[in-house]
Amino acid sequence: MTPARTPGDGHAVVPPPVGDALAWAGDGQAHLRGLMTRMAGEAFRAPSALPGWTRAHVLTHLARNADAMVNLLTWARTGVETPAYPDPASRDADIEAGAGRSSDEIRADVVASSDRLADAVRAMPEKAWSATVRNPQGVEMPVTAVPWNRAREVWIHAVDLDVGASFKDLPIPMREVLVADVVARLERKPGCPHVRLEEVRTGATLEFGPGPAGPDGAEPRDLGTVRGKAHDIIAWLLGRPFDKGLRDADGKLPPPLPVWL
């Protein structure tokens, strides 16, 4: 986390340097392969930490996300518009169909798709990194954000598999970038509260909000200081389960935040 900011001054969503993001994405992919290697075949059918999705759904999503990132890099390299996904319905249908495959097929797909993405990165000429594309939500973004988006997806969904991974596993420099990214997005959400985050081990702080007023016109509430360990702060910001050691200014478990993405 970074020093506290004045509430309401805003935090820009700025992707980290491409080299850093590529390294984190590569480390995340290796981490994911390790998790898959230790998963027995029947474990793929078990529920993940994401409601309605098995672990097979999560892994299939990661494979299709890799291919979506390949599409965006191809768009930047060739100048030919190549959307991440044809449309949301196709994306969802591909995940649902892919989740029914065998564990061996899913493992192979995750590995092969990540290798295709690595090949697409190597094929990018320097000038292509200045291009602009649209993310899967249809929002314009610099193509330099693609490696960061991939790193974020792999590490977060590795935890969502619910097979023992934790946000403790994230590279320490990546944690700060992830918090800054999520906070910047939360501030733009209706009902985002004012929060002062404090990491208990280092004393580092980050202040954000208030965001836009809620749909009823009420001003967002002030949660004061939310204290905890870095991995629990990240889990709370992302809407994932966190340890009971994370507490708000009243000594209570902090309430859910708006969905960040």
VOKOL-939916 format. One line per 8 residues: number of its first residue (from 0); their letters; for each residue x, y, z of N, C-alpha, C. Coordinates in Angstrom, 3 decimals, padded with zeros to 6 digits. Layout:
<pts>
NUM> a> X Y Z X Y Z X Y Z; ...
</pts>
This chain:
<pts>
0> mtpartpg> 000.842 -001.199 000.000 000.000 000.000 000.000 000.873 001.243 000.000; 000.279 002.334 -000.409 000.984 003.597 -000.527 000.474 004.572 000.512; 001.139 005.714 000.705 000.684 006.673 001.709 -000.751 007.098 001.490; -001.405 007.517 002.579 -002.811 007.900 002.519 -003.033 009.038 001.547; -004.189 009.031 000.907 -004.582 010.061 -000.027 -005.784 010.804 000.530; -006.008 012.000 000.034 -007.169 012.767 000.451 -008.433 012.138 -000.106; -009.457 011.896 000.716 -010.683 011.282 000.201 -011.241 012.060 -000.981; -011.603 011.306 -002.010 -012.243 011.935 -003.154 -011.296 012.461 -004.209
8> dghavvpp> -009.945 012.404 -003.958 -009.045 012.964 -004.969 -008.857 012.016 -006.131; -009.273 010.789 -005.978 -009.257 009.846 -007.092 -007.948 009.099 -007.221; -008.022 007.877 -007.688 -006.864 007.036 -007.947 -006.989 006.542 -009.377; -005.998 006.810 -010.178 -006.056 006.434 -011.584 -005.822 004.936 -011.748; -006.517 004.330 -012.706 -006.281 002.934 -013.049 -005.162 002.917 -014.083; -003.944 002.692 -013.622 -002.774 002.723 -014.492 -002.103 001.355 -014.432; -001.944 000.672 -015.576 -001.300 -000.639 -015.534 000.169 -000.510 -015.153; 000.730 -001.506 -014.493 002.153 -001.482 -014.152 003.002 -001.658 -015.405
16> pvgdalaw> 004.311 -001.467 -015.310 005.183 -001.704 -016.462 004.984 -003.106 -017.039; 005.042 -003.195 -018.355 004.794 -004.466 -019.032 005.726 -005.568 -018.522; 006.984 -005.240 -018.322 007.933 -006.251 -017.867 007.554 -006.842 -016.525; 007.145 -005.992 -015.596 006.711 -006.473 -014.278 005.484 -007.366 -014.406; 004.493 -006.902 -015.182 003.249 -007.659 -015.325 003.494 -009.005 -015.990; 004.375 -009.037 -016.990 004.684 -010.304 -017.651 005.340 -011.287 -016.679; 006.221 -010.784 -015.830 006.872 -011.652 -014.843 005.850 -012.211 -013.866; 004.929 -011.361 -013.391 003.898 -011.824 -012.453 002.955 -012.821 -013.120
24> agdgqahl> 002.623 -012.558 -014.380 001.748 -013.488 -015.100 002.433 -014.846 -015.271; 003.729 -014.821 -015.602 004.469 -016.072 -015.747 004.559 -016.837 -014.440; 004.831 -016.119 -013.356 004.880 -016.768 -012.037 003.507 -017.341 -011.670; 002.448 -016.589 -011.985 001.104 -017.054 -011.683 000.732 -018.299 -012.464; 001.158 -018.334 -013.721 000.862 -019.511 -014.536 001.596 -020.741 -013.999; 002.851 -020.557 -013.567 003.594 -021.674 -012.978 002.919 -022.134 -011.682; 002.460 -021.183 -010.898 001.743 -021.490 -009.655 000.480 -022.296 -009.964; -000.242 -021.878 -010.993 -001.473 -022.565 -011.378 -001.183 -023.986 -011.854
32> rglmtrma> -000.126 -024.165 -012.625 000.218 -025.508 -013.099 000.537 -026.423 -011.919; 001.207 -025.871 -010.922 001.504 -026.665 -009.732 000.241 -027.097 -009.018; -000.712 -026.186 -008.905 -001.981 -026.527 -008.267 -002.703 -027.623 -009.040; -002.735 -027.513 -010.360 -003.422 -028.518 -011.181 -002.753 -029.879 -011.069; -001.424 -029.891 -010.986 -000.692 -031.152 -010.886 -001.071 -031.902 -009.617; -001.338 -031.139 -008.554 -001.665 -031.766 -007.270 -003.153 -032.094 -007.132; -003.970 -031.681 -008.098 -005.405 -031.946 -008.041 -005.726 -033.305 -008.660; -006.382 -034.167 -007.904 -006.845 -035.436 -008.454 -007.981 -035.179 -009.439
40> geafraps> -008.255 -036.151 -010.297 -009.270 -035.973 -011.335 -010.620 -035.560 -010.796; -011.048 -036.186 -009.697 -012.371 -035.873 -009.150 -012.430 -034.474 -008.542; -011.269 -033.911 -008.218 -011.250 -032.575 -007.624 -011.737 -031.504 -008.601; -011.643 -031.771 -009.886 -012.071 -030.795 -010.889 -013.583 -030.596 -010.858; -014.310 -031.622 -010.426 -015.774 -031.553 -010.407 -016.306 -030.864 -009.151; -015.444 -030.665 -008.164 -015.874 -030.092 -006.890 -016.153 -028.601 -007.033; -016.988 -028.049 -006.158 -017.274 -026.612 -006.227 -016.025 -025.776 -005.989; -015.933 -024.657 -006.673 -014.894 -023.679 -006.402 -015.423 -022.698 -005.363
48> alpgwtra> -014.639 -021.669 -005.082 -015.095 -020.632 -004.156 -016.025 -019.633 -004.830; -016.238 -019.763 -006.147 -017.132 -018.873 -006.872 -018.508 -019.526 -006.984; -019.552 -018.859 -006.545 -020.891 -019.456 -006.571 -021.285 -019.935 -007.967; -021.739 -021.181 -008.041 -022.231 -021.721 -009.302 -021.174 -022.295 -010.215; -019.914 -022.166 -009.847 -018.831 -022.674 -010.686 -018.069 -023.782 -009.975; -017.792 -024.862 -010.708 -016.864 -025.876 -010.225 -015.441 -025.399 -010.500; -014.489 -026.169 -010.011 -013.088 -025.845 -010.335 -012.846 -025.984 -011.839; -013.556 -026.891 -012.471 -013.431 -027.048 -013.926 -013.885 -025.782 -014.642
56> hvlthlar> -014.928 -025.133 -014.136 -015.365 -023.860 -014.725 -014.273 -022.798 -014.604; -013.676 -022.700 -013.417 -012.646 -021.689 -013.190 -011.461 -021.903 -014.129; -011.019 -023.146 -014.243 -009.863 -023.435 -015.093 -010.188 -023.226 -016.569; -011.382 -023.611 -016.981 -011.779 -023.366 -018.369 -011.851 -021.871 -018.642; -012.361 -021.102 -017.692 -012.386 -019.647 -017.841 -010.981 -019.099 -018.025; -010.022 -019.600 -017.250 -008.646 -019.116 -017.379 -008.060 -019.456 -018.745; -008.398 -020.625 -019.279 -007.915 -020.989 -020.611 -008.502 -020.062 -021.667; -009.810 -019.803 -021.587 -010.442 -018.930 -022.578 -009.992 -017.474 -022.394
64> nadamvnl> -009.683 -017.087 -021.162 -009.149 -015.746 -020.937 -007.794 -015.583 -021.611; -006.965 -016.623 -021.546 -005.670 -016.559 -022.232 -005.873 -016.337 -023.724; -006.822 -017.068 -024.319 -007.098 -016.890 -025.744 -007.663 -015.500 -026.033; -008.450 -014.959 -025.104 -008.974 -013.605 -025.279 -007.844 -012.589 -025.293; -006.842 -012.787 -024.423 -005.696 -011.879 -024.394 -004.859 -012.015 -025.670; -004.784 -013.237 -026.215 -004.117 -013.434 -027.514 -004.820 -012.601 -028.582; -006.148 -012.617 -028.574 -006.910 -011.833 -029.547 -006.575 -010.351 -029.453; -006.465 -009.837 -028.244 -006.180 -008.409 -028.077 -004.762 -008.066 -028.531
72> ltwartgv> -003.819 -008.952 -028.255 -002.451 -008.710 -028.739 -002.393 -008.791 -030.267; -003.167 -009.694 -030.844 -003.232 -009.798 -032.312 -003.810 -008.523 -032.901; -004.830 -007.990 -032.274 -005.426 -006.716 -032.695 -004.369 -005.617 -032.695; -003.595 -005.532 -031.616 -002.570 -004.490 -031.510 -001.461 -004.688 -032.538; -001.101 -005.934 -032.794 000.014 -006.220 -033.695 -000.354 -006.013 -035.160; -001.592 -006.399 -035.530 -001.992 -006.366 -036.933 -002.827 -005.146 -037.305; -003.429 -004.510 -036.322 -004.349 -003.410 -036.614 -005.730 -003.859 -037.017; -005.959 -005.169 -037.083 -007.269 -005.720 -037.430 -008.055 -005.949 -036.140
80> etpaypdp> -009.216 -005.341 -036.030 -009.996 -005.463 -034.806 -010.324 -006.929 -034.508; -009.874 -007.392 -033.368 -010.072 -008.779 -032.942 -010.537 -008.756 -031.492; -011.829 -008.725 -031.260 -012.337 -008.637 -029.879 -011.867 -009.799 -029.010; -011.818 -009.551 -027.721 -011.424 -010.596 -026.780 -012.331 -011.813 -026.909; -013.637 -011.568 -026.917 -014.638 -012.617 -027.077 -015.636 -012.158 -028.138; -016.238 -013.083 -028.890 -017.249 -012.664 -029.869 -018.391 -011.888 -029.217; -018.842 -012.368 -028.059 -019.905 -011.713 -027.294 -019.994 -012.414 -025.944; -020.640 -011.795 -024.948 -020.719 -012.418 -023.615 -021.370 -013.793 -023.622
88> asrdadie> -022.395 -013.980 -024.450 -023.082 -015.276 -024.479 -022.149 -016.384 -024.960; -021.342 -016.094 -025.979 -020.398 -017.090 -026.480 -019.354 -017.429 -025.428; -018.891 -016.404 -024.737 -017.909 -016.624 -023.664 -018.478 -017.576 -022.623; -019.689 -017.292 -022.161 -020.309 -018.119 -021.126 -020.558 -019.542 -021.617; -020.988 -019.663 -022.877 -021.266 -020.985 -023.440 -019.986 -021.811 -023.555; -018.893 -021.177 -023.939 -017.618 -021.893 -024.053 -017.144 -022.398 -022.694; -017.323 -021.582 -021.669 -016.918 -022.001 -020.322 -017.775 -023.173 -019.849; -019.070 -023.066 -020.062 -019.975 -024.122 -019.610 -019.678 -025.432 -020.328
96> agagrssd> -019.461 -025.369 -021.634 -019.161 -026.586 -022.391 -017.814 -027.170 -021.992; -016.833 -026.295 -021.820 -015.488 -026.764 -021.476 -015.387 -027.370 -020.101; -016.245 -026.922 -019.186 -016.197 -027.439 -017.817 -016.605 -028.899 -017.736; -017.241 -029.428 -018.769 -017.664 -030.817 -018.755 -016.609 -031.793 -019.243; -015.456 -031.308 -019.624 -014.404 -032.185 -020.146 -013.701 -032.954 -019.021; -012.851 -033.870 -019.417 -012.076 -034.636 -018.433 -011.016 -033.736 -017.811; -010.511 -034.165 -016.663 -009.472 -033.382 -015.993 -008.217 -033.273 -016.854; -007.862 -034.336 -017.553 -006.669 -034.297 -018.412 -006.842 -033.279 -019.538
104> eiradvva> -008.038 -033.244 -020.118 -008.288 -032.279 -021.198 -008.208 -030.841 -020.681; -008.742 -030.620 -019.510 -008.726 -029.264 -018.955 -007.303 -028.838 -018.616; -006.538 -029.724 -017.985 -005.142 -029.399 -017.676 -004.388 -029.030 -018.951; -004.543 -029.866 -019.979 -003.828 -029.627 -021.236 -004.257 -028.310 -021.875; -005.523 -027.979 -021.779 -006.043 -026.740 -022.351 -005.463 -025.526 -021.643; -005.410 -025.565 -020.314 -004.861 -024.440 -019.551 -003.396 -024.210 -019.927; -002.640 -025.294 -020.038 -001.221 -025.173 -020.390 -001.056 -024.671 -021.826; -001.780 -025.267 -022.770 -001.630 -024.896 -024.177 -002.053 -023.449 -024.425
112> ssdrlada> -003.140 -023.017 -023.789 -003.600 -021.641 -023.999 -002.617 -020.634 -023.419; -002.014 -020.955 -022.282 -001.015 -020.041 -021.716 000.230 -019.992 -022.594; 000.571 -021.122 -023.215 001.703 -021.136 -024.143 001.395 -020.300 -025.385; 000.155 -020.341 -025.861 -000.221 -019.500 -027.006 -000.097 -018.027 -026.645; -000.481 -017.700 -025.432 -000.363 -016.306 -024.996 001.104 -015.889 -024.923; 001.953 -016.759 -024.407 003.387 -016.444 -024.352 003.950 -016.232 -025.761; 003.517 -017.048 -026.712 003.960 -016.881 -028.101 003.484 -015.544 -028.667; 002.250 -015.155 -028.346 001.709 -013.885 -028.838 002.474 -012.704 -028.272
120> vrampeka> 002.893 -012.801 -027.019 003.698 -011.734 -026.411 005.043 -011.618 -027.137; 005.678 -012.753 -027.401 006.969 -012.727 -028.091 006.847 -012.176 -029.506; 005.675 -012.323 -030.126 005.474 -011.848 -031.499 005.198 -010.345 -031.575; 005.028 -009.681 -030.435 004.679 -008.261 -030.433 005.896 -007.389 -030.746; 005.876 -006.636 -031.858 006.945 -005.660 -032.082 006.801 -004.502 -031.112; 007.879 -003.802 -030.878 007.864 -002.729 -029.880 006.780 -001.699 -030.168; 006.621 -001.319 -031.433 005.653 -000.269 -031.761 004.213 -000.700 -031.481; 003.953 -002.001 -031.505 002.584 -002.476 -031.278 002.126 -002.240 -029.849
128> wsatvrnp> 003.065 -002.091 -028.915 002.699 -001.858 -027.518 002.117 -000.476 -027.282; 002.115 000.374 -028.284 001.499 001.704 -028.148 000.042 001.710 -028.604; -000.468 000.556 -029.043 -001.834 000.479 -029.574 -002.873 000.538 -028.454; -004.095 000.810 -028.867 -005.249 000.816 -027.968 -006.242 -000.235 -028.449; -006.792 -000.988 -027.507 -007.776 -002.030 -027.820 -008.958 -001.859 -026.864; -009.889 -002.810 -026.880 -010.999 -002.784 -025.927 -010.973 -004.047 -025.070; -011.171 -003.873 -023.789 -011.137 -005.019 -022.886 -012.405 -005.869 -023.037; -012.501 -007.003 -022.346 -013.690 -007.861 -022.500 -015.002 -007.180 -022.148
136> qgvempvt> -014.939 -006.091 -021.363 -016.156 -005.342 -021.044 -016.468 -004.274 -022.086; -015.637 -004.193 -023.140 -015.868 -003.232 -024.210 -015.313 -001.856 -023.953; -014.481 -001.712 -022.915 -013.912 -000.411 -022.559 -012.536 -000.261 -023.211; -012.280 000.887 -023.789 -011.002 001.136 -024.440 -009.871 001.127 -023.410; -008.757 000.511 -023.771 -007.611 000.452 -022.859 -006.328 000.327 -023.667; -005.192 000.714 -023.083 -003.914 000.506 -023.774 -003.589 -000.979 -023.776; -002.989 -001.466 -024.844 -002.676 -002.892 -024.909 -001.638 -003.265 -023.854; -000.927 -002.302 -023.328 000.025 -002.574 -022.249 -000.676 -003.100 -021.003
144> avpwnrar> -002.003 -002.951 -020.922 -002.749 -003.477 -019.775 -002.998 -004.978 -019.886; -002.802 -005.558 -021.058 -003.098 -006.982 -021.250 -002.279 -007.870 -020.308; -000.948 -007.697 -020.213 -000.195 -008.555 -019.286 -000.656 -008.413 -017.840; -000.999 -007.188 -017.424 -001.482 -006.993 -016.059 -002.832 -007.681 -015.861; -003.732 -007.541 -016.829 -005.030 -008.208 -016.710 -004.859 -009.719 -016.576; -003.924 -010.270 -017.318 -003.690 -011.712 -017.251 -003.102 -012.105 -015.893; -002.129 -011.343 -015.418 -001.540 -011.644 -014.112 -002.600 -011.615 -013.024; -003.446 -010.613 -013.085 -004.513 -010.461 -012.096 -005.475 -011.653 -012.139
152> evwihavd> -005.873 -012.044 -013.339 -006.798 -013.169 -013.501 -006.215 -014.465 -012.930; -004.977 -014.750 -013.276 -004.385 -016.025 -012.882 -004.240 -016.123 -011.371; -003.720 -015.085 -010.737 -003.488 -015.152 -009.297 -004.799 -015.157 -008.505; -005.758 -014.342 -008.910 -007.028 -014.304 -008.177 -007.770 -015.624 -008.315; -007.841 -016.144 -009.538 -008.603 -017.374 -009.744 -007.879 -018.610 -009.214; -006.565 -018.523 -009.034 -005.869 -019.617 -008.352 -006.404 -019.773 -006.931; -006.694 -018.647 -006.285 -007.291 -018.683 -004.947 -008.725 -019.201 -005.029; -009.455 -018.772 -006.073 -010.850 -019.196 -006.230 -010.996 -020.699 -006.429
160> ldvgasfk> -009.946 -021.374 -006.857 -010.017 -022.832 -007.013 -010.288 -023.520 -005.673; -009.908 -022.859 -004.589 -010.151 -023.403 -003.246 -009.448 -024.739 -003.047; -008.177 -024.774 -003.428 -007.379 -025.990 -003.223 -006.127 -025.684 -002.398; -006.192 -024.616 -001.615 -005.081 -024.300 -000.718 -004.299 -023.057 -001.065; -004.525 -022.459 -002.227 -003.833 -021.218 -002.579 -004.418 -020.068 -001.775; -003.625 -019.030 -001.594 -004.033 -017.881 -000.794 -003.465 -016.615 -001.406; -004.037 -015.474 -001.036 -003.473 -014.212 -001.489 -002.116 -013.948 -000.844; -001.739 -014.758 000.142 -000.379 -014.693 000.679 000.638 -015.079 -000.386
168> dlpipmre> 000.197 -015.879 -001.382 001.102 -016.391 -002.405 001.509 -015.336 -003.421; 000.755 -014.238 -003.524 001.054 -013.220 -004.530 002.442 -012.622 -004.314; 003.174 -012.350 -005.399 004.438 -011.615 -005.245 004.183 -010.314 -004.488; 005.031 -009.986 -003.538 004.788 -008.821 -002.682 004.632 -007.530 -003.483; 005.471 -007.251 -004.491 005.249 -006.007 -005.257 003.904 -005.987 -005.977; 003.421 -007.168 -006.381 002.139 -007.233 -007.083 000.981 -006.885 -006.157; 001.106 -007.186 -004.870 000.032 -006.898 -003.928 -000.312 -005.405 -003.932; 000.710 -004.564 -003.908 000.486 -003.123 -003.877 -000.206 -002.644 -005.146
176> vlvadvva> 000.218 -003.171 -006.290 -000.391 -002.779 -007.560 -001.844 -003.250 -007.611; -002.096 -004.457 -007.123 -003.458 -004.987 -007.138 -004.372 -004.144 -006.248; -003.919 -003.794 -005.061 -004.732 -002.964 -004.175 -005.037 -001.630 -004.837; -004.032 -000.998 -005.433 -004.242 000.296 -006.090 -005.237 000.180 -007.238; -005.153 -000.902 -008.002 -006.058 -001.125 -009.127 -007.494 -001.285 -008.634; -007.685 -002.143 -007.645 -009.031 -002.411 -007.145 -009.632 -001.163 -006.508; -008.834 -000.447 -005.726 -009.311 000.778 -005.078 -009.763 001.800 -006.118; -008.989 001.951 -007.189 -009.346 002.912 -008.235 -010.682 002.567 -008.876
184> rlerkpgc> -010.948 001.285 -009.018 -012.219 000.856 -009.612 -013.369 000.992 -008.617; -013.104 000.682 -007.353 -014.144 000.800 -006.335 -014.630 002.235 -006.188; -013.709 003.180 -006.288 -014.081 004.587 -006.101 -015.101 005.062 -007.128; -015.189 004.364 -008.220 -016.123 004.748 -009.272 -017.479 004.045 -009.129; -017.622 003.219 -008.117 -018.844 002.457 -007.928 -019.820 003.196 -007.011; -021.116 003.176 -007.345 -022.108 003.781 -006.447 -022.055 003.150 -005.059; -022.070 003.989 -004.045 -022.081 003.484 -002.682 -020.729 003.100 -002.130; -019.648 003.396 -002.859 -018.319 003.096 -002.323 -018.101 003.915 -001.050
192> phvrleev> -017.786 003.261 000.055 -017.593 004.014 001.300 -016.237 004.694 001.356; -016.086 005.571 002.325 -014.763 006.107 002.623 -014.065 005.128 003.558; -012.850 004.748 003.207 -012.106 003.757 003.977 -010.655 004.195 004.097; -010.091 003.953 005.270 -008.649 004.106 005.462 -008.112 002.720 005.782; -007.376 002.131 004.841 -006.792 000.811 005.039 -005.483 000.928 005.807; -005.264 000.003 006.719 -003.996 -000.040 007.456 -003.512 -001.476 007.538; -002.329 -001.717 007.015 -001.722 -003.039 007.065 -001.002 -003.163 008.413; -001.408 -004.132 009.239 -000.957 -004.154 010.632 000.515 -004.507 010.783
200> rtgatlef> 001.074 -005.233 009.837 002.479 -005.630 009.987 003.447 -004.504 009.656; 003.098 -003.698 008.665 004.011 -002.637 008.210 003.564 -001.239 008.618; 002.280 -001.087 008.965 001.751 000.240 009.268 001.419 001.049 008.029; 001.598 000.450 006.833 001.289 001.163 005.591 -000.204 001.448 005.505; -000.539 002.610 004.953 -001.941 003.007 004.854 -002.311 003.412 003.432; -003.587 003.341 003.154 -004.130 003.808 001.880 -005.556 004.253 002.132; -005.864 005.486 001.748 -007.192 006.037 001.958 -007.897 006.180 000.619; -009.168 005.771 000.566 -009.907 005.915 -000.682 -011.377 006.171 -000.406
208> gpgpagpd> -012.099 006.582 -001.475 -013.512 006.933 -001.346 -013.640 008.329 -000.753; -014.864 008.856 -000.621 -016.087 008.188 -001.036 -016.276 008.250 -002.542; -016.925 007.224 -003.063 -017.264 007.202 -004.472 -018.600 007.860 -004.698; -019.230 007.591 -005.839 -020.544 008.176 -006.116 -021.571 007.759 -005.072; -022.553 008.616 -004.853 -023.620 008.291 -003.910 -024.381 007.063 -004.386; -025.010 006.372 -003.449 -025.782 005.188 -003.778 -027.019 005.518 -004.579; -027.723 004.495 -005.058 -028.904 004.706 -005.911 -030.019 005.480 -005.211; -030.050 005.452 -003.882 -031.089 006.191 -003.159 -030.682 007.627 -002.888
216> gaeprdlg> -029.506 008.010 -003.370 -029.043 009.379 -003.191 -028.324 009.624 -001.882; -028.272 008.619 -001.017 -027.612 008.792 000.267 -026.098 008.849 000.091; -025.453 009.630 000.918 -023.999 009.697 000.861 -023.397 008.374 001.336; -022.321 007.930 000.711 -021.683 006.688 001.150 -021.215 006.803 002.600; -021.258 005.725 003.319 -020.872 005.750 004.727 -019.363 005.802 004.881; -018.920 006.196 006.057 -017.499 006.253 006.391 -017.182 005.065 007.284; -016.365 004.141 006.792 -015.997 002.966 007.584 -014.828 003.251 008.511; -014.218 004.436 008.377 -013.045 004.721 009.190 -011.883 003.841 008.768
224> tvrgkahd> -011.123 003.368 009.745 -009.945 002.551 009.457 -010.284 001.067 009.499; -009.906 000.369 008.454 -010.015 -001.087 008.398 -008.598 -001.644 008.485; -008.359 -002.421 009.538 -007.009 -002.929 009.805 -006.940 -004.435 009.598; -005.808 -004.876 009.055 -005.601 -006.308 008.895 -004.316 -006.583 008.147; -004.064 -007.855 007.920 -002.894 -008.257 007.148 -003.168 -008.046 005.667; -002.096 -007.880 004.899 -002.231 -007.520 003.489 -003.109 -008.499 002.721; -002.939 -009.798 002.950 -003.702 -010.774 002.162 -005.185 -010.723 002.503; -005.510 -010.385 003.756 -006.920 -010.276 004.120 -007.537 -008.986 003.583
232> iiawllgr> -006.761 -007.917 003.550 -007.248 -006.669 002.948 -007.562 -006.897 001.476; -006.663 -007.590 000.779 -006.887 -007.873 -000.640 -008.148 -008.716 -000.821; -008.304 -009.747 000.002 -009.482 -010.611 -000.115 -010.763 -009.804 000.091; -010.779 -008.935 001.082 -011.974 -008.115 001.350 -012.274 -007.180 000.184; -011.245 -006.517 -000.349 -011.446 -005.609 -001.475 -012.016 -006.345 -002.686; -011.595 -007.591 -002.865 -012.033 -008.379 -004.019 -013.367 -009.091 -003.784; -013.911 -008.981 -002.579 -015.156 -009.670 -002.278 -014.974 -011.152 -002.020; -013.758 -011.543 -001.615 -013.473 -012.933 -001.297 -013.432 -013.135 000.219
240> pfdkglrd> -013.537 -014.382 000.692 -013.481 -014.643 002.136 -012.162 -014.158 002.736; -012.233 -013.628 003.947 -011.037 -013.124 004.624 -011.049 -013.588 006.069; -009.883 -013.501 006.706 -009.735 -013.948 008.076 -010.436 -012.993 009.040; -010.893 -013.528 010.157 -011.609 -012.713 011.134 -010.716 -011.679 011.813; -009.411 -011.705 011.538 -008.525 -010.687 012.102 -008.700 -009.327 011.457; -009.364 -009.262 010.328 -009.628 -007.985 009.660 -010.814 -007.306 010.347; -010.620 -006.066 010.795 -011.655 -005.383 011.561 -011.797 -003.932 011.119; -013.031 -003.402 011.272 -013.248 -001.996 010.959 -013.035 -001.146 012.208
248> adgklppp> -013.360 000.142 012.111 -013.091 001.071 013.206 -013.869 000.728 014.468; -014.962 000.006 014.341 -015.779 -000.389 015.496 -015.384 -001.752 016.043; -014.304 -002.327 015.496 -013.876 -003.635 015.951 -014.689 -004.772 015.390; -015.488 -004.497 014.359 -016.332 -005.507 013.745 -015.773 -005.932 012.394; -016.282 -007.046 011.895 -015.915 -007.450 010.535 -016.428 -006.393 009.562; -015.606 -005.888 008.655 -016.074 -004.863 007.732 -017.145 -005.402 006.783; -018.096 -004.583 006.399 -019.192 -005.041 005.531 -018.704 -005.230 004.096; -019.475 -005.944 003.281 -019.087 -006.112 001.870 -019.003 -004.770 001.148
256> lpvwl> -018.096 -004.708 000.191 -017.933 -003.531 -000.662 -018.706 -003.737 -001.970; -018.914 -002.678 -002.752 -019.471 -002.875 -004.088 -018.581 -003.815 -004.905; -019.168 -004.484 -005.870 -018.378 -005.365 -006.742 -017.382 -004.504 -007.515; -016.127 -004.856 -007.473 -015.061 -003.973 -007.976 -014.918 -003.984 -009.491; -015.311 -005.094 -010.158 -015.079 -005.203 -011.607 -016.345 -005.646 -012.294
</pts>
